Structures are given as C-alpha cells and as structure tokens.
Amino acid sequence: MSLAALFGFGSVIFLIVMTGAFLYGMTALRAAADRDNYRPGSAKN
C-alpha cells in the first residue's frame, strides 16, 4: 500500500471520527444545557 493511499484512507477515517465526536459533543452539551435550564427559552415549563 502506497503512502498516499494510506494517508488518504487515514484522513477519511479521521474525518468520520471527528465528525462523530463533534456531533456527540454538541448533543451532550445541549442535553446538559437543557438539564440545567442554561439557555433562556429552552425550559419546558
């Protein structure tokens, strides 16, 4: 396997993992903000 193919494969995997980590982080942050009623307008009551 050439170095270019290896680098391309690695960068694709890296992008997928980073996208998943970013989406998970945003979801966890939003859940924590909703739980603590941090954002005005997001409270359910």
Rosetta blueprint (number, residue, H / E / L):
1 M L
2 S L
3 L H
4 A H
5 A H
6 L H
7 F H
8 G H
9 F H
10 G H
11 S H
12 V H
13 I H
14 F H
15 L H
16 I H
17 V H
18 M H
19 T H
20 G H
21 A H
22 F H
23 L H
24 Y H
25 G H
26 M H
27 T H
28 A H
29 L H
30 R H
31 A H
32 A H
33 A H
34 D H
35 R H
36 D L
37 N L
38 Y L
39 R L
40 P L
41 G L
42 S L
43 A L
44 K L
45 N L
